[in-house]
Amino acid sequence: MKVDKSILREIDRKLGYIKEKEGSAYFNLAFNRRRQFLRALANFHSSAIEHPVESSLSLKKGRRSHEARKIKEAAKVIQSAWLASMSYTDIFNPDMVKAMNYMIQNNTPNPPKNKLGAFRQARVTLGLNFTPPNYVKIPELMDSLYRRIQTQYEGAAHPIEASIEAHFGIATIQPFGDGNKRTARLYQARILDSKALPIPYIPVGERLFYLKLLEEAGYAASVHKDRASTEETNFANYLASRVNVSLEFILGRK
């Protein structure tokens, strides 16, 4: 997906500064610790976004509440899915995404060997202003998505744009029975990590805003045969801005 070039220039400027500091032992230690913290934060919020009632209650009652523990356990599953994805050297391998989804969909950090999430076999609605495609079209649409992401990733597009394409594609195609948006966010993070880019996180407090932007972009793309967005979107700019916020944190400015 296309992103405002000014956002990408700001991100590249920060990345250049980080590269200059890589020789410093102190900076490397702080950099790695902050990356690990961002990953944990992203996993927690990704889980909380899917449990808005529980996350709201947990904020009122504190981290020891039953609701907070429930979200933290779900976040651990997302972390386990992240670690499982590291065993795949090819980030465009469909089995990697299916393996992550199986763990997320079944809420299990230790799945049986070679278990993969299966494509849905029924129509779904999201309660948004667009409808995901008929399930019979999913294999074709997912094949097209992987080719599109790889072309962008290996071509002239910024890797952030390729990662957002992955996030948007899975979130709007809804290929699996459950856990699609969590899988989408995790796949985006995996693509960014492969280019040494920080993981963004979407705060649970911005859940409705995130869904509104996804709805707008999804509706605009639904008229295209492959469900791809050909224009710059507020959704893409928002996700890119979240990467920028993560860089600010890594640099110790947030």
Secondary structure, 3 states (H helix, E strand, C coil): CCCCHHHHHHHHHHHHHHHHHCCCHHHHHHHHHHHHHHHHHHHHHHHHHCCHHHHHHHHHHCCCCHHHHHHHHHHHHHHHHHHHHCCCCCCCCHHHHHHHHHHHHCCCCCCCCCCCCCECCCCCCCCCCCCCCCHHHHHHHHHHHHHHHHHHHHCCCCHHHHHHHHHHHHHHHCCECCCHHHHHHHHHHHHHHHCCCCCCCCCHHHHHHHHHHHHHHHHHHCCCCCCCCCCCCHHHHHHHHHHHHHHHHHCCCC
